[in-house]
Amino acid sequence: MDKYVSWMATLRLLSGSIEIAAALLMLRLNQVDKALVVNSGLALVGPSVLILTTAVGLTGMAQQLSWGKFAWIACGVTFLLIGILKK
């Protein structure tokens, strides 16, 4: 099994586990204001996992991609983050 794919899958499993734990915590807290605080914390997890997973994938493909393609991928990830984080 490719080590880069393993790392990418592990990061996604970790992210999903954090999401499930947060949902269970929200149910346990049973208050809207506290659930919003937990949800706000998750706003940091999603983009961080996106960046890390993309970085691992690009590291695995580094020998196959030109600098121009790296630039296009960086632009795409930047636009995704702007779209996700902009209020």
C-alpha positions in Angstrom: 0.0 0.0 0.0 1.2 3.5 -0.9 2.4 5.3 2.2 1.0 8.7 1.0 -2.4 7.2 0.5 -2.2 5.6 3.9 -1.4 9.0 5.5 -4.2 10.7 3.6 -6.7 8.1 4.7 -5.5 8.3 8.3 -5.9 12.1 8.3 -9.4 11.7 7.0 -10.3 9.0 9.5 -8.9 11.2 12.3 -11.0 14.1 11.0 -14.1 12.0 10.9 -13.5 10.8 14.4 -13.2 14.3 15.6 -16.4 15.2 13.9 -18.3 12.3 15.5 -16.8 13.1 18.9 -17.9 16.7 18.6 -21.4 15.6 17.6 -21.6 13.3 20.7 -20.3 16.2 22.9 -23.0 18.5 21.5 -25.7 15.9 22.4 -24.2 15.5 25.8 -24.0 19.2 26.5 -27.6 19.6 25.3 -27.4 23.5 25.1 -27.4 25.5 21.9 -24.8 28.0 23.0 -22.3 25.3 24.1 -23.0 23.3 20.9 -22.2 26.4 18.9 -18.8 26.7 20.7 -18.0 23.1 19.8 -19.1 23.7 16.2 -16.9 26.7 16.0 -13.9 24.6 17.1 -14.7 22.3 14.2 -14.3 25.2 11.8 -10.6 24.9 12.4 -10.4 21.2 11.9 -11.9 21.1 8.4 -9.5 23.5 6.6 -6.5 22.1 8.5 -7.3 18.6 7.4 -7.8 19.8 3.8 -4.4 21.5 3.8 -2.6 18.6 5.4 -4.2 16.0 3.2 -3.6 18.0 0.0 0.1 18.5 1.1 0.6 14.8 1.7 -1.0 14.0 -1.7 1.1 16.6 -3.5 4.3 15.3 -1.8 3.5 11.9 -3.1 3.0 13.3 -6.6 5.9 15.8 -6.6 8.0 13.9 -9.1 5.0 13.7 -11.6 3.9 17.3 -11.5 5.5 20.4 -13.1 5.8 23.7 -11.2 3.0 25.2 -13.3 0.6 22.4 -12.2 1.7 23.0 -8.6 0.8 26.7 -9.0 -2.7 25.8 -10.3 -3.3 23.4 -7.5 -2.1 26.0 -4.9 -4.5 28.6 -6.5 -7.4 26.0 -6.3 -6.7 25.3 -2.6 -6.4 29.0 -1.9 -9.8 29.7 -3.5 -11.4 26.8 -1.6 -10.1 28.2 1.7 -11.2 31.7 0.9 -14.7 30.3 0.1 -14.9 28.3 3.3 -13.4 30.8 5.7 -14.7 34.1 4.3 -17.7 35.5 6.2 
